[in-house]
């Protein structure tokens, strides 16, 4: 029988670059729009670092780099076209990173409540996770449209944890980029950073509490953080 040692703990996960490898579908949508406008495409190799800033930043970077004007790159019509195309292709090539499904199942069996805390729009996040059969693992999927402020604000993380009945004092954030670490730091919540994600800043420079190279190492990283938590409480006589 599995020891439910994570009972009472909430684990918050970023989506793109942490749980799911999404860059091929996102850059694929960007490239189809570039072609439609007679502009050169962005090479898929090395494009993952463009993802972390969101769809608007991805569009702006791609179109400006291809020679489009700032006004064209920021147009609402272009953004709407991006979303429409992305919805059609949201899970063509996107897949959970190795070990994600098995690890989420273990963490749930240990009693943890799991929640997605993402700057991706909630409806798009839900569609992606549904297509990949991942929705069942999470108590809620909380995009920026369901909270008062988006990451790196503490509000996004704290409100998401409370939405699933969790206590921010017993929570851990798992992410891959600066908004994840920033939100965790602002909320005074430990943060585990995956090193394989979408960030222009090296993972070791983000300021997380623990780095993991593969998702399967999350159990061990959590065990270390929780051990420190309970030792500190014992020393404080709590």
ChimeraX commands (.cxc) that place a marker at each C-alpha (Angstrom):
marker #1 position 0.00,0.00,0.00 radius 0.5
marker #1 position 1.27,3.47,-0.93 radius 0.5
marker #1 position 2.12,5.76,1.97 radius 0.5
marker #1 position -0.07,8.87,1.64 radius 0.5
marker #1 position 2.68,11.11,2.94 radius 0.5
marker #1 position 1.67,14.01,0.67 radius 0.5
marker #1 position -1.84,14.28,2.14 radius 0.5
marker #1 position -2.58,17.97,2.71 radius 0.5
marker #1 position -0.01,19.15,0.14 radius 0.5
marker #1 position -0.80,20.94,-3.12 radius 0.5
marker #1 position 1.55,20.64,-6.08 radius 0.5
marker #1 position 1.22,23.38,-8.70 radius 0.5
marker #1 position 2.55,22.76,-12.21 radius 0.5
marker #1 position 3.36,25.03,-15.10 radius 0.5
marker #1 position 2.16,23.59,-18.43 radius 0.5
marker #1 position 4.27,24.44,-21.50 radius 0.5
marker #1 position 7.85,23.28,-21.04 radius 0.5
marker #1 position 7.14,21.57,-17.71 radius 0.5
marker #1 position 4.38,19.02,-18.28 radius 0.5
marker #1 position 4.04,19.11,-22.05 radius 0.5
marker #1 position 6.43,19.62,-24.95 radius 0.5
marker #1 position 4.42,22.11,-27.02 radius 0.5
marker #1 position 6.92,24.12,-29.04 radius 0.5
marker #1 position 6.47,22.27,-32.34 radius 0.5
marker #1 position 2.76,23.06,-32.50 radius 0.5
marker #1 position 3.20,26.66,-31.34 radius 0.5
marker #1 position 6.03,27.38,-33.77 radius 0.5
marker #1 position 4.14,25.46,-36.45 radius 0.5
marker #1 position 1.24,27.90,-36.11 radius 0.5
marker #1 position 3.64,30.85,-36.20 radius 0.5
marker #1 position 5.26,29.53,-39.37 radius 0.5
marker #1 position 1.95,28.97,-41.15 radius 0.5
marker #1 position 1.02,32.59,-40.46 radius 0.5
marker #1 position 4.43,33.79,-41.65 radius 0.5
marker #1 position 4.02,31.86,-44.90 radius 0.5
marker #1 position 0.51,33.30,-45.30 radius 0.5
marker #1 position 2.04,36.77,-45.11 radius 0.5
marker #1 position 4.87,35.96,-47.52 radius 0.5
marker #1 position 7.52,36.00,-44.80 radius 0.5
marker #1 position 10.35,33.54,-44.01 radius 0.5
marker #1 position 9.64,30.86,-41.41 radius 0.5
marker #1 position 11.38,30.42,-38.06 radius 0.5
marker #1 position 13.63,27.32,-37.98 radius 0.5
marker #1 position 12.14,24.72,-35.62 radius 0.5
marker #1 position 15.59,23.94,-34.23 radius 0.5
marker #1 position 16.32,26.29,-31.35 radius 0.5
marker #1 position 12.83,27.83,-31.41 radius 0.5
marker #1 position 11.79,26.42,-28.03 radius 0.5
marker #1 position 13.28,29.40,-26.21 radius 0.5
marker #1 position 10.66,31.63,-27.89 radius 0.5
marker #1 position 7.76,29.92,-26.12 radius 0.5
marker #1 position 8.01,31.16,-22.52 radius 0.5
marker #1 position 6.65,34.67,-23.13 radius 0.5
marker #1 position 3.27,33.57,-24.46 radius 0.5
marker #1 position 1.54,33.70,-27.84 radius 0.5
marker #1 position 1.71,37.48,-28.28 radius 0.5
marker #1 position 5.44,37.57,-27.59 radius 0.5
marker #1 position 6.00,34.60,-29.91 radius 0.5
marker #1 position 4.08,36.32,-32.71 radius 0.5
marker #1 position 5.85,39.62,-32.23 radius 0.5
marker #1 position 9.28,38.03,-32.16 radius 0.5
marker #1 position 8.64,35.88,-35.23 radius 0.5
marker #1 position 7.08,38.60,-37.36 radius 0.5
marker #1 position 9.54,41.32,-36.42 radius 0.5
marker #1 position 12.47,38.98,-37.04 radius 0.5
marker #1 position 10.98,38.21,-40.46 radius 0.5
marker #1 position 10.86,41.91,-41.31 radius 0.5
marker #1 position 7.27,42.83,-40.46 radius 0.5
marker #1 position 6.46,46.14,-38.79 radius 0.5
marker #1 position 5.83,46.38,-35.06 radius 0.5
marker #1 position 2.23,47.42,-35.80 radius 0.5
marker #1 position 1.61,44.36,-37.97 radius 0.5
marker #1 position 3.21,42.06,-35.41 radius 0.5
marker #1 position 0.94,43.42,-32.66 radius 0.5
marker #1 position -2.34,43.54,-34.59 radius 0.5
marker #1 position -5.40,41.95,-32.91 radius 0.5
marker #1 position -6.33,40.31,-36.22 radius 0.5
marker #1 position -2.99,38.50,-36.34 radius 0.5
marker #1 position -3.41,37.29,-32.77 radius 0.5
marker #1 position -6.93,36.03,-33.52 radius 0.5
marker #1 position -5.60,34.18,-36.57 radius 0.5
marker #1 position -2.86,32.63,-34.43 radius 0.5
marker #1 position -5.37,31.33,-31.86 radius 0.5
marker #1 position -7.70,29.96,-34.55 radius 0.5
marker #1 position -4.88,28.03,-36.22 radius 0.5
marker #1 position -3.40,26.84,-32.94 radius 0.5
marker #1 position -6.74,25.41,-31.79 radius 0.5
marker #1 position -6.83,23.32,-34.97 radius 0.5
marker #1 position -3.30,21.99,-34.41 radius 0.5
marker #1 position -2.95,22.14,-30.62 radius 0.5
marker #1 position -1.99,18.49,-30.17 radius 0.5
marker #1 position -0.58,17.52,-33.57 radius 0.5
marker #1 position 2.91,17.04,-32.14 radius 0.5
marker #1 position 2.60,18.12,-28.50 radius 0.5
marker #1 position 3.27,15.32,-26.02 radius 0.5
marker #1 position 3.83,14.95,-22.26 radius 0.5
marker #1 position 7.50,14.90,-21.38 radius 0.5
marker #1 position 8.92,11.50,-20.50 radius 0.5
marker #1 position 7.78,10.28,-17.11 radius 0.5
marker #1 position 5.04,12.88,-16.60 radius 0.5
marker #1 position 2.05,10.53,-16.55 radius 0.5
marker #1 position 3.65,7.94,-14.29 radius 0.5
marker #1 position 4.97,10.58,-11.89 radius 0.5
marker #1 position 1.61,12.38,-11.63 radius 0.5
marker #1 position -0.05,9.06,-10.84 radius 0.5
marker #1 position 2.48,8.35,-8.07 radius 0.5
marker #1 position 2.07,11.81,-6.55 radius 0.5
marker #1 position -1.73,11.50,-6.52 radius 0.5
marker #1 position -1.44,8.06,-4.92 radius 0.5
marker #1 position 0.69,9.66,-2.22 radius 0.5
marker #1 position -2.21,12.02,-1.45 radius 0.5
marker #1 position -1.13,15.24,-3.17 radius 0.5
marker #1 position -3.64,17.55,-4.84 radius 0.5
marker #1 position -2.38,18.57,-8.29 radius 0.5
marker #1 position -3.23,21.84,-10.05 radius 0.5
marker #1 position -2.04,23.43,-13.29 radius 0.5
marker #1 position -0.97,27.07,-12.91 radius 0.5
marker #1 position -0.23,28.44,-16.37 radius 0.5
marker #1 position -0.05,31.73,-18.24 radius 0.5
marker #1 position -1.65,29.93,-21.20 radius 0.5
marker #1 position -5.33,30.79,-21.57 radius 0.5
marker #1 position -7.51,28.39,-19.57 radius 0.5
marker #1 position -9.60,27.22,-22.52 radius 0.5
marker #1 position -6.49,26.43,-24.57 radius 0.5
marker #1 position -4.88,24.67,-21.61 radius 0.5
marker #1 position -7.99,22.57,-21.04 radius 0.5
marker #1 position -8.21,21.65,-24.73 radius 0.5
marker #1 position -4.56,20.61,-24.85 radius 0.5
marker #1 position -4.71,18.54,-21.67 radius 0.5
marker #1 position -7.97,16.91,-22.77 radius 0.5
marker #1 position -6.48,15.93,-26.13 radius 0.5
marker #1 position -3.50,14.39,-24.33 radius 0.5
marker #1 position -5.67,12.62,-21.71 radius 0.5
marker #1 position -4.02,14.54,-18.88 radius 0.5
marker #1 position -7.02,16.44,-17.48 radius 0.5
marker #1 position -7.91,13.57,-15.14 radius 0.5
marker #1 position -4.76,14.15,-13.08 radius 0.5
marker #1 position -5.64,17.69,-11.97 radius 0.5
marker #1 position -8.13,19.18,-9.54 radius 0.5
marker #1 position -8.17,22.39,-11.59 radius 0.5
marker #1 position -6.53,24.10,-14.56 radius 0.5
marker #1 position -5.97,27.75,-13.72 radius 0.5
marker #1 position -4.96,30.12,-16.48 radius 0.5
marker #1 position -4.50,33.88,-16.06 radius 0.5
marker #1 position -8.15,34.53,-16.95 radius 0.5
marker #1 position -9.27,32.74,-13.76 radius 0.5
marker #1 position -7.22,34.76,-11.27 radius 0.5
marker #1 position -6.67,38.41,-10.44 radius 0.5
marker #1 position -3.09,38.55,-11.77 radius 0.5
marker #1 position -0.86,36.30,-13.88 radius 0.5
marker #1 position 2.54,34.81,-13.03 radius 0.5
marker #1 position 5.01,36.09,-11.85 radius 0.5
marker #1 position 2.48,37.59,-9.43 radius 0.5
marker #1 position 2.03,35.66,-6.21 radius 0.5
marker #1 position -1.73,36.07,-6.67 radius 0.5
marker #1 position -1.89,33.60,-9.57 radius 0.5
marker #1 position -0.26,30.81,-7.59 radius 0.5
marker #1 position -1.97,31.51,-4.25 radius 0.5
marker #1 position -5.45,31.84,-5.78 radius 0.5
marker #1 position -4.98,28.62,-7.79 radius 0.5
marker #1 position -3.95,26.71,-4.66 radius 0.5
marker #1 position -6.96,28.01,-2.76 radius 0.5
marker #1 position -9.29,27.11,-5.65 radius 0.5
marker #1 position -8.49,23.43,-5.04 radius 0.5
marker #1 position -8.84,23.75,-1.26 radius 0.5
marker #1 position -5.11,23.90,-0.63 radius 0.5
marker #1 position -3.02,25.85,1.85 radius 0.5
marker #1 position -0.18,27.97,0.37 radius 0.5
marker #1 position 1.88,27.06,3.44 radius 0.5
marker #1 position 1.81,23.44,2.25 radius 0.5
marker #1 position 2.43,23.86,-1.47 radius 0.5
marker #1 position 5.23,23.48,-4.00 radius 0.5
marker #1 position 5.52,25.03,-7.46 radius 0.5
marker #1 position 7.05,23.07,-10.35 radius 0.5
marker #1 position 8.05,25.06,-13.43 radius 0.5
marker #1 position 10.64,25.80,-16.06 radius 0.5
marker #1 position 10.92,29.57,-16.40 radius 0.5
marker #1 position 11.21,32.94,-14.66 radius 0.5
marker #1 position 7.44,33.54,-14.22 radius 0.5
marker #1 position 7.15,30.25,-12.28 radius 0.5
marker #1 position 10.03,31.02,-9.96 radius 0.5
marker #1 position 8.94,34.64,-9.59 radius 0.5
marker #1 position 5.43,33.65,-8.59 radius 0.5
marker #1 position 6.72,31.08,-6.10 radius 0.5
marker #1 position 9.20,33.51,-4.58 radius 0.5
marker #1 position 6.54,36.22,-4.23 radius 0.5
marker #1 position 4.21,33.71,-2.56 radius 0.5
marker #1 position 6.96,32.31,-0.30 radius 0.5
marker #1 position 6.43,28.84,-1.79 radius 0.5
marker #1 position 9.29,26.46,-2.70 radius 0.5
marker #1 position 9.94,26.01,-6.42 radius 0.5
marker #1 position 11.35,23.01,-8.27 radius 0.5
marker #1 position 12.73,23.92,-11.70 radius 0.5
marker #1 position 13.01,21.49,-14.60 radius 0.5
marker #1 position 16.09,22.05,-16.74 radius 0.5
marker #1 position 14.61,20.89,-20.06 radius 0.5
marker #1 position 11.98,23.61,-20.46 radius 0.5
marker #1 position 11.41,26.83,-22.37 radius 0.5
marker #1 position 13.49,29.62,-20.92 radius 0.5
marker #1 position 16.02,32.03,-22.45 radius 0.5
marker #1 position 17.63,32.20,-19.00 radius 0.5
marker #1 position 19.65,29.13,-17.96 radius 0.5
marker #1 position 17.63,27.08,-15.48 radius 0.5
marker #1 position 20.38,27.24,-12.86 radius 0.5
marker #1 position 20.17,31.06,-12.90 radius 0.5
marker #1 position 16.41,31.26,-12.27 radius 0.5
marker #1 position 16.70,30.98,-8.49 radius 0.5
marker #1 position 14.67,27.85,-7.87 radius 0.5
marker #1 position 15.13,25.73,-4.75 radius 0.5
marker #1 position 15.87,22.47,-6.59 radius 0.5
marker #1 position 16.77,21.62,-10.20 radius 0.5
marker #1 position 15.69,18.37,-11.85 radius 0.5
marker #1 position 16.81,17.15,-15.27 radius 0.5
marker #1 position 13.99,14.66,-15.81 radius 0.5
marker #1 position 10.42,14.66,-14.54 radius 0.5
marker #1 position 10.84,11.30,-12.82 radius 0.5
marker #1 position 13.21,12.99,-10.34 radius 0.5
marker #1 position 10.33,15.05,-8.95 radius 0.5
marker #1 position 9.54,12.54,-6.18 radius 0.5
marker #1 position 13.06,12.73,-4.77 radius 0.5
marker #1 position 13.15,16.53,-5.03 radius 0.5
marker #1 position 9.85,16.77,-3.16 radius 0.5
marker #1 position 11.05,14.39,-0.48 radius 0.5
marker #1 position 14.04,16.64,0.15 radius 0.5
marker #1 position 11.94,19.80,0.36 radius 0.5
marker #1 position 9.37,18.23,2.66 radius 0.5
marker #1 position 12.08,16.81,4.91 radius 0.5
marker #1 position 13.48,20.32,5.35 radius 0.5
marker #1 position 9.94,21.63,6.00 radius 0.5
marker #1 position 9.23,19.15,8.79 radius 0.5
marker #1 position 12.69,19.54,10.36 radius 0.5
marker #1 position 12.18,23.30,10.52 radius 0.5
marker #1 position 8.74,22.88,12.09 radius 0.5
marker #1 position 10.20,20.51,14.68 radius 0.5
marker #1 position 12.93,23.01,15.56 radius 0.5
marker #1 position 10.30,25.72,15.91 radius 0.5
marker #1 position 8.20,23.47,18.12 radius 0.5
marker #1 position 5.20,23.64,15.78 radius 0.5
marker link #1:1,2 radius 0.2
marker link #1:2,3 radius 0.2
marker link #1:3,4 radius 0.2
marker link #1:4,5 radius 0.2
marker link #1:5,6 radius 0.2
marker link #1:6,7 radius 0.2
marker link #1:7,8 radius 0.2
marker link #1:8,9 radius 0.2
marker link #1:9,10 radius 0.2
marker link #1:10,11 radius 0.2
marker link #1:11,12 radius 0.2
marker link #1:12,13 radius 0.2
marker link #1:13,14 radius 0.2
marker link #1:14,15 radius 0.2
marker link #1:15,16 radius 0.2
marker link #1:16,17 radius 0.2
marker link #1:17,18 radius 0.2
marker link #1:18,19 radius 0.2
marker link #1:19,20 radius 0.2
marker link #1:20,21 radius 0.2
marker link #1:21,22 radius 0.2
marker link #1:22,23 radius 0.2
marker link #1:23,24 radius 0.2
marker link #1:24,25 radius 0.2
marker link #1:25,26 radius 0.2
marker link #1:26,27 radius 0.2
marker link #1:27,28 radius 0.2
marker link #1:28,29 radius 0.2
marker link #1:29,30 radius 0.2
marker link #1:30,31 radius 0.2
marker link #1:31,32 radius 0.2
marker link #1:32,33 radius 0.2
marker link #1:33,34 radius 0.2
marker link #1:34,35 radius 0.2
marker link #1:35,36 radius 0.2
marker link #1:36,37 radius 0.2
marker link #1:37,38 radius 0.2
marker link #1:38,39 radius 0.2
marker link #1:39,40 radius 0.2
marker link #1:40,41 radius 0.2
marker link #1:41,42 radius 0.2
marker link #1:42,43 radius 0.2
marker link #1:43,44 radius 0.2
marker link #1:44,45 radius 0.2
marker link #1:45,46 radius 0.2
marker link #1:46,47 radius 0.2
marker link #1:47,48 radius 0.2
marker link #1:48,49 radius 0.2
marker link #1:49,50 radius 0.2
marker link #1:50,51 radius 0.2
marker link #1:51,52 radius 0.2
marker link #1:52,53 radius 0.2
marker link #1:53,54 radius 0.2
marker link #1:54,55 radius 0.2
marker link #1:55,56 radius 0.2
marker link #1:56,57 radius 0.2
marker link #1:57,58 radius 0.2
marker link #1:58,59 radius 0.2
marker link #1:59,60 radius 0.2
marker link #1:60,61 radius 0.2
marker link #1:61,62 radius 0.2
marker link #1:62,63 radius 0.2
marker link #1:63,64 radius 0.2
marker link #1:64,65 radius 0.2
marker link #1:65,66 radius 0.2
marker link #1:66,67 radius 0.2
marker link #1:67,68 radius 0.2
marker link #1:68,69 radius 0.2
marker link #1:69,70 radius 0.2
marker link #1:70,71 radius 0.2
marker link #1:71,72 radius 0.2
marker link #1:72,73 radius 0.2
marker link #1:73,74 radius 0.2
marker link #1:74,75 radius 0.2
marker link #1:75,76 radius 0.2
marker link #1:76,77 radius 0.2
marker link #1:77,78 radius 0.2
marker link #1:78,79 radius 0.2
marker link #1:79,80 radius 0.2
marker link #1:80,81 radius 0.2
marker link #1:81,82 radius 0.2
marker link #1:82,83 radius 0.2
marker link #1:83,84 radius 0.2
marker link #1:84,85 radius 0.2
marker link #1:85,86 radius 0.2
marker link #1:86,87 radius 0.2
marker link #1:87,88 radius 0.2
marker link #1:88,89 radius 0.2
marker link #1:89,90 radius 0.2
marker link #1:90,91 radius 0.2
marker link #1:91,92 radius 0.2
marker link #1:92,93 radius 0.2
marker link #1:93,94 radius 0.2
marker link #1:94,95 radius 0.2
marker link #1:95,96 radius 0.2
marker link #1:96,97 radius 0.2
marker link #1:97,98 radius 0.2
marker link #1:98,99 radius 0.2
marker link #1:99,100 radius 0.2
marker link #1:100,101 radius 0.2
marker link #1:101,102 radius 0.2
marker link #1:102,103 radius 0.2
marker link #1:103,104 radius 0.2
marker link #1:104,105 radius 0.2
marker link #1:105,106 radius 0.2
marker link #1:106,107 radius 0.2
marker link #1:107,108 radius 0.2
marker link #1:108,109 radius 0.2
marker link #1:109,110 radius 0.2
marker link #1:110,111 radius 0.2
marker link #1:111,112 radius 0.2
marker link #1:112,113 radius 0.2
marker link #1:113,114 radius 0.2
marker link #1:114,115 radius 0.2
marker link #1:115,116 radius 0.2
marker link #1:116,117 radius 0.2
marker link #1:117,118 radius 0.2
marker link #1:118,119 radius 0.2
marker link #1:119,120 radius 0.2
marker link #1:120,121 radius 0.2
marker link #1:121,122 radius 0.2
marker link #1:122,123 radius 0.2
marker link #1:123,124 radius 0.2
marker link #1:124,125 radius 0.2
marker link #1:125,126 radius 0.2
marker link #1:126,127 radius 0.2
marker link #1:127,128 radius 0.2
marker link #1:128,129 radius 0.2
marker link #1:129,130 radius 0.2
marker link #1:130,131 radius 0.2
marker link #1:131,132 radius 0.2
marker link #1:132,133 radius 0.2
marker link #1:133,134 radius 0.2
marker link #1:134,135 radius 0.2
marker link #1:135,136 radius 0.2
marker link #1:136,137 radius 0.2
marker link #1:137,138 radius 0.2
marker link #1:138,139 radius 0.2
marker link #1:139,140 radius 0.2
marker link #1:140,141 radius 0.2
marker link #1:141,142 radius 0.2
marker link #1:142,143 radius 0.2
marker link #1:143,144 radius 0.2
marker link #1:144,145 radius 0.2
marker link #1:145,146 radius 0.2
marker link #1:146,147 radius 0.2
marker link #1:147,148 radius 0.2
marker link #1:148,149 radius 0.2
marker link #1:149,150 radius 0.2
marker link #1:150,151 radius 0.2
marker link #1:151,152 radius 0.2
marker link #1:152,153 radius 0.2
marker link #1:153,154 radius 0.2
marker link #1:154,155 radius 0.2
marker link #1:155,156 radius 0.2
marker link #1:156,157 radius 0.2
marker link #1:157,158 radius 0.2
marker link #1:158,159 radius 0.2
marker link #1:159,160 radius 0.2
marker link #1:160,161 radius 0.2
marker link #1:161,162 radius 0.2
marker link #1:162,163 radius 0.2
marker link #1:163,164 radius 0.2
marker link #1:164,165 radius 0.2
marker link #1:165,166 radius 0.2
marker link #1:166,167 radius 0.2
marker link #1:167,168 radius 0.2
marker link #1:168,169 radius 0.2
marker link #1:169,170 radius 0.2
marker link #1:170,171 radius 0.2
marker link #1:171,172 radius 0.2
marker link #1:172,173 radius 0.2
marker link #1:173,174 radius 0.2
marker link #1:174,175 radius 0.2
marker link #1:175,176 radius 0.2
marker link #1:176,177 radius 0.2
marker link #1:177,178 radius 0.2
marker link #1:178,179 radius 0.2
marker link #1:179,180 radius 0.2
marker link #1:180,181 radius 0.2
marker link #1:181,182 radius 0.2
marker link #1:182,183 radius 0.2
marker link #1:183,184 radius 0.2
marker link #1:184,185 radius 0.2
marker link #1:185,186 radius 0.2
marker link #1:186,187 radius 0.2
marker link #1:187,188 radius 0.2
marker link #1:188,189 radius 0.2
marker link #1:189,190 radius 0.2
marker link #1:190,191 radius 0.2
marker link #1:191,192 radius 0.2
marker link #1:192,193 radius 0.2
marker link #1:193,194 radius 0.2
marker link #1:194,195 radius 0.2
marker link #1:195,196 radius 0.2
marker link #1:196,197 radius 0.2
marker link #1:197,198 radius 0.2
marker link #1:198,199 radius 0.2
marker link #1:199,200 radius 0.2
marker link #1:200,201 radius 0.2
marker link #1:201,202 radius 0.2
marker link #1:202,203 radius 0.2
marker link #1:203,204 radius 0.2
marker link #1:204,205 radius 0.2
marker link #1:205,206 radius 0.2
marker link #1:206,207 radius 0.2
marker link #1:207,208 radius 0.2
marker link #1:208,209 radius 0.2
marker link #1:209,210 radius 0.2
marker link #1:210,211 radius 0.2
marker link #1:211,212 radius 0.2
marker link #1:212,213 radius 0.2
marker link #1:213,214 radius 0.2
marker link #1:214,215 radius 0.2
marker link #1:215,216 radius 0.2
marker link #1:216,217 radius 0.2
marker link #1:217,218 radius 0.2
marker link #1:218,219 radius 0.2
marker link #1:219,220 radius 0.2
marker link #1:220,221 radius 0.2
marker link #1:221,222 radius 0.2
marker link #1:222,223 radius 0.2
marker link #1:223,224 radius 0.2
marker link #1:224,225 radius 0.2
marker link #1:225,226 radius 0.2
marker link #1:226,227 radius 0.2
marker link #1:227,228 radius 0.2
marker link #1:228,229 radius 0.2
marker link #1:229,230 radius 0.2
marker link #1:230,231 radius 0.2
marker link #1:231,232 radius 0.2
marker link #1:232,233 radius 0.2
marker link #1:233,234 radius 0.2
marker link #1:234,235 radius 0.2
marker link #1:235,236 radius 0.2
marker link #1:236,237 radius 0.2
marker link #1:237,238 radius 0.2
view
